[in-house]
Amino acid sequence: MENSAPDRQQVRVTILSRPYTLLTSGDSREVEEVASSVDELMLSIAAKAPNADSTRIAVLACLHLADRLRTLERDLSQLKQRVDRKSEEFAGMLEQLIEGTGERS
């Protein structure tokens, strides 16, 4: 039986001075960039809380990333609402334009 899952490749990264081997079916460079970003965040937290253990640092990093995600989701939702309102306005303007053109014929 053939495996229908895409080929996965191993990507080796280091986060908070610990090596990890991850499997990805996507672009390994993206995985490396994400891991690097997480590493930078965790190192930054560790520098501010030198007595914190790796679990506490990881939890603080997760909270930071969750907050960023929530902010981006809220911003995206607001942007979608603005786009929807503008689309309705443009649709109304187009209708008026079409009706106006039809009356002159």
C-alpha positions as a Markdown table, in Angstrom:
| # | Residue | x | y | z |
|---|---|---|---|---|
| 1 | Met | 0.0 | 0.0 | 0.0 |
| 2 | Glu | 1.4 | 3.4 | -1.0 |
| 3 | Asn | 1.8 | 6.1 | 1.5 |
| 4 | Ser | -0.3 | 9.1 | 0.4 |
| 5 | Ala | 1.3 | 11.5 | 2.9 |
| 6 | Pro | 3.8 | 13.9 | 1.3 |
| 7 | Asp | 7.5 | 13.1 | 1.8 |
| 8 | Arg | 8.8 | 14.5 | 5.0 |
| 9 | Gln | 12.2 | 15.6 | 5.7 |
| 10 | Gln | 14.1 | 16.1 | 8.9 |
| 11 | Val | 15.1 | 19.6 | 10.0 |
| 12 | Arg | 17.5 | 20.1 | 12.8 |
| 13 | Val | 17.1 | 23.2 | 14.9 |
| 14 | Thr | 18.3 | 24.6 | 18.2 |
| 15 | Ile | 15.9 | 26.3 | 20.7 |
| 16 | Leu | 17.2 | 27.5 | 24.0 |
| 17 | Ser | 20.5 | 25.7 | 23.5 |
| 18 | Arg | 18.7 | 22.3 | 23.0 |
| 19 | Pro | 18.8 | 20.5 | 19.7 |
| 20 | Tyr | 15.5 | 19.3 | 18.1 |
| 21 | Thr | 14.9 | 17.2 | 15.0 |
| 22 | Leu | 11.6 | 18.1 | 13.4 |
| 23 | Leu | 9.8 | 16.5 | 10.5 |
| 24 | Thr | 8.3 | 18.7 | 7.8 |
| 25 | Ser | 6.6 | 18.2 | 4.5 |
| 26 | Gly | 6.9 | 21.9 | 3.8 |
| 27 | Asp | 9.9 | 24.2 | 3.2 |
| 28 | Ser | 12.6 | 23.4 | 5.7 |
| 29 | Arg | 13.8 | 27.0 | 5.6 |
| 30 | Glu | 10.5 | 28.2 | 7.0 |
| 31 | Val | 10.7 | 25.7 | 9.8 |
| 32 | Glu | 14.3 | 26.9 | 10.5 |
| 33 | Glu | 13.1 | 30.5 | 10.5 |
| 34 | Val | 10.2 | 29.8 | 12.9 |
| 35 | Ala | 12.5 | 27.9 | 15.2 |
| 36 | Ser | 15.0 | 30.7 | 15.1 |
| 37 | Ser | 12.2 | 33.2 | 16.0 |
| 38 | Val | 11.1 | 31.0 | 18.9 |
| 39 | Asp | 14.7 | 30.6 | 20.0 |
| 40 | Glu | 15.3 | 34.4 | 20.0 |
| 41 | Leu | 12.1 | 35.0 | 22.0 |
| 42 | Met | 13.0 | 32.4 | 24.6 |
| 43 | Leu | 16.5 | 33.7 | 24.9 |
| 44 | Ser | 15.2 | 37.2 | 25.4 |
| 45 | Ile | 12.8 | 35.9 | 28.1 |
| 46 | Ala | 15.7 | 33.9 | 29.7 |
| 47 | Ala | 17.9 | 37.0 | 29.8 |
| 48 | Lys | 15.2 | 39.0 | 31.6 |
| 49 | Ala | 14.4 | 36.1 | 34.1 |
| 50 | Pro | 17.8 | 34.4 | 34.6 |
| 51 | Asn | 16.5 | 32.1 | 37.4 |
| 52 | Ala | 13.6 | 30.8 | 35.4 |
| 53 | Asp | 13.7 | 27.2 | 34.3 |
| 54 | Ser | 13.1 | 26.1 | 30.7 |
| 55 | Thr | 9.4 | 25.2 | 31.3 |
| 56 | Arg | 8.6 | 28.6 | 32.7 |
| 57 | Ile | 10.4 | 30.3 | 29.8 |
| 58 | Ala | 8.5 | 28.1 | 27.4 |
| 59 | Val | 5.2 | 29.0 | 29.1 |
| 60 | Leu | 6.0 | 32.7 | 29.0 |
| 61 | Ala | 7.0 | 32.4 | 25.3 |
| 62 | Cys | 3.7 | 30.7 | 24.6 |
| 63 | Leu | 1.7 | 33.4 | 26.4 |
| 64 | His | 3.6 | 36.1 | 24.4 |
| 65 | Leu | 2.9 | 34.3 | 21.1 |
| 66 | Ala | -0.8 | 33.7 | 22.0 |
| 67 | Asp | -1.2 | 37.4 | 22.7 |
| 68 | Arg | 0.4 | 38.3 | 19.4 |
| 69 | Leu | -1.9 | 35.8 | 17.6 |
| 70 | Arg | -5.0 | 37.2 | 19.3 |
| 71 | Thr | -4.0 | 40.8 | 18.4 |
| 72 | Leu | -3.4 | 39.8 | 14.8 |
| 73 | Glu | -6.7 | 37.9 | 14.7 |
| 74 | Arg | -8.5 | 41.0 | 16.0 |
| 75 | Asp | -6.8 | 43.2 | 13.5 |
| 76 | Leu | -7.7 | 40.8 | 10.7 |
| 77 | Ser | -11.3 | 40.7 | 11.8 |
| 78 | Gln | -11.5 | 44.5 | 11.8 |
| 79 | Leu | -9.9 | 44.6 | 8.4 |
| 80 | Lys | -12.4 | 42.1 | 7.0 |
| 81 | Gln | -15.2 | 44.2 | 8.4 |
| 82 | Arg | -13.8 | 47.3 | 6.7 |
| 83 | Val | -13.4 | 45.5 | 3.4 |
| 84 | Asp | -17.0 | 44.2 | 3.7 |
| 85 | Arg | -18.3 | 47.7 | 4.3 |
| 86 | Lys | -16.4 | 49.1 | 1.4 |
| 87 | Ser | -17.6 | 46.3 | -0.8 |
| 88 | Glu | -21.2 | 47.1 | 0.1 |
| 89 | Glu | -20.6 | 50.8 | -0.6 |
| 90 | Phe | -19.0 | 50.1 | -3.9 |
| 91 | Ala | -21.8 | 47.6 | -4.9 |
| 92 | Gly | -24.4 | 50.3 | -4.0 |
| 93 | Met | -22.5 | 52.9 | -6.0 |
| 94 | Leu | -22.2 | 50.5 | -9.0 |
| 95 | Glu | -26.0 | 49.8 | -8.8 |
| 96 | Gln | -26.7 | 53.5 | -8.8 |
| 97 | Leu | -24.4 | 54.0 | -11.7 |
| 98 | Ile | -26.0 | 51.2 | -13.7 |
| 99 | Glu | -29.5 | 52.4 | -12.9 |
| 100 | Gly | -28.5 | 56.0 | -13.9 |
| 101 | Thr | -27.1 | 54.7 | -17.2 |
| 102 | Gly | -30.3 | 52.7 | -17.9 |
| 103 | Glu | -32.5 | 55.7 | -17.4 |
| 104 | Arg | -30.7 | 57.8 | -20.0 |
| 105 | Ser | -31.0 | 55.2 | -22.8 |
